[in-house]
Structures are given as structure tokens and as C-alpha cells.
Amino acid sequence: MTTRNSKSRGAQPIGDILAELMARKGFARARGEEAYQAAWQEAVGEPVAQYTRTGKLRRGLLEIIVANSMLIQELTFQKVGLLKSINQKLPDEKIRDFRFKVGPV
């Protein structure tokens, strides 16, 4: 049984169908957030990574949730190097800055 939509659209490549499904279900966003977290952990190293996590990326600004304000201060001092490192790992994202905020990690 075919629907009216499938007749009007014709055959579609499977890649297009999967991309549309992933976008509808939010898989691409979740995969992106996992990539941000992995790149961040690699940039800061394990000791710091356990007290931080990435949030959302909006307009080139990557949110970083940090366990305490003392660590935010330290990360602020290292921001230039961290930005360079994370942009090498995620060149297509064009991250221009971090927004650090205290929150649950």
C-alpha cells in the first residue's frame, strides 16, 4: 500500500531518508554533543575533565559547565590554548569562545 506522499516524492536515496530521520529524532545534535565532550576532555586532560562537562554550542560559543568557581578561574587563564586545541579537533564547528558557568557536572 502506497501513500500519496510516497508517490509524489518518488524514490529517494537511503542516505537522504536516514539524514531526515536523524534530524527529526535529534541524533545529529546528540552526536555533536558527544563530539564536543570528547574534544573537550582531550583538550583539558582527565584531572580537569572529571570536574567539567560541555553544554550547548550556540553561535560559536561553547558552554562549559564547571564544578566550582576556582576551576573557572583556572580555565579562563588557559582559554586561548584550549580554544586552539578544541578547534584543531573540531575544525568545522568554528568555536570562537567558551562560556564557563558553575553547575552540576
N, C-alpha and C positions, 0 to 999 in steps of 0.2 A: 504494500500500500504506500503510495507516494503522496506527499502533501503538496499543496500549491507552492510553497516556498522552495521546495527542492526542485520542482520543475522550472521555476523562473530563474533559479541560480545556476542550474546546470551542474556538471561535475566540478568539484573543487579539489585542488591538491590537498593531500592529507596534512601537510605542514601548515597550510593556512587554517585548516579546521582545528588542529591542535593549538596553534597560536591563539586563535579566538577563544577556545575553551580555557586555556591557561589564563588569559587576560580576564575573562569573566569570573573565574574562581579565585583570582588573586595569587596564583602560583608564581608568576613572574616577580611580583613585589616581594613575596616571601623569599624567593631565591636570591633576589637582590639584597635583602636584609641579611641573609646568611653570608653573602659575599662581603658586605660591609664589616660584619663581625669578624670574619676570618682575617681580612686585611688589617683591621684594627688590632687584633690580637697579635698578629705577626709584627706589626709596627711598634707596639709598646712592649712586647715581651710578656711572658707568663706572670711574673710577680705583679705587674700593674693590671694586666688583663682580668685577673680574678676579682678586681675591685671596680671594674668598669664594664659597660656594655654600650653598643651602638643603638641609636634610636632611628628616627626617620631622616631621610635626605630630602631637603626642600630648597630649591633654588641655589644649589651648590653649597648649602650649609648642612653639615652632618652633625646631628645631635649626639652627644656622648653623655650618658648617664654615669655619674661617678659616686662612689660610696660616701665621700666626705669632702669638705671644702679644702682641706690641706692638700689632698691629691689634685684637686682642680688647679690650685696654685702651681704645683709642680708641672702639671701637664701644660699649663699656659706658658711656662718658660720654655718648654720643648716643642711648642706648637709648629714652628717653622719646619723643623726636621720631621715631625710627624706628618705634616701635610705633604711634604715631598715624598716620604715613604709610601703613604697611602695612595697618592696619585700615581706612583710608579706601579702599584699593584692593581689599581682600578682606573686606568687612563681614560676610559670612556665616560666615567661619572663626572669628571671635572669638578671635584670637590675643592672649593676655594677657601673654606674656613670650617672651624668646629664651633659648636655651641655647647659648652660644658654646663651641666646642671646636676645638682645633688639629687639623688633619688635611689630607690631600691634597685639593687644590682641582681 
